[in-house]
Amino acid sequence: MGSALARNLAVQGKRVLIAGRTCNGARPVGLASYPEIHCVPAPVVVARSHLLVLALPFDAAVELARDGLLDGGRGRTVVDTTNPPPTVGGGRRSGRLLAELLPQWRVVKALNTVPAGMLGEPVLDGRPVTVPLAGDHPSAKIECAALLYGLGFVPVDVGGIDRAPALESLAELLMAIDSQHALRGRLGFSLAVPELSAVAPTGTAWPGRPPVPVGERQRLAPPAVDNTRSTPGRPPRPSR
């Protein structure tokens, strides 16, 4: 997920800082041809990133947070893409836990429902894939939504960080479907909503993304009712 995300952001011309256990200053194999990607120590990523994405195993993200390596958020946004393993006790889910461990950050739960294989080609059956996001800070969700739109996804705001367990359950379901049908990471869903306000907070214009044209979300008026041809005792038939 981390490498795929870095590649797609680099293609957009964005400067990307990455860190990892195998990052020794040189770009990893597969990212060497992207000069926009810079492999640096983890503290540099934390200190300099305008928007931080945790594309890590859940346990690793929790360890970093508890060890203080993610301190100094200073009100910046962090996107939590993790999914906890099934063995996590007490039903505690990562979105809530990381939000508690990172009080200086504005935590948004997102991208945990997206397989890495969908990055770069986020369209299925001719429709862009929907990505739900949850968080307690509207401005942070706007930043995250702009990131998702830039990647070709359609974000949908599902509420506060308390919705994180639902997103993690959704990810678990999608992984089960992927395994059952051998989809190899090519799956997602597209949510049909009647108004843009169902996707974005009321009055919000996503940065760098024009409003969805009416033609892309056509709403059909209900058919007119022709009472003159209705049979007594039966509901009226729609006119043709």
Salt bridges, closest charged atoms under 4 A:
ASP80 OD2 - LYS109 NZ 3.07
GLU100 OE1 - ARG92 NH2 2.17
GLU121 OE2 - ARG186 NH2 3.85
GLU143 OE1 - HIS50 NE2 3.01
GLU143 OE2 - ARG106 NH2 2.32
ASP157 OD1 - LYS141 NZ 2.90
GLU168 OE2 - LYS109 NZ 2.70
GLU195 OE2 - ARG219 NH1 2.54
ASP226 OD2 - ARG229 NE 2.63
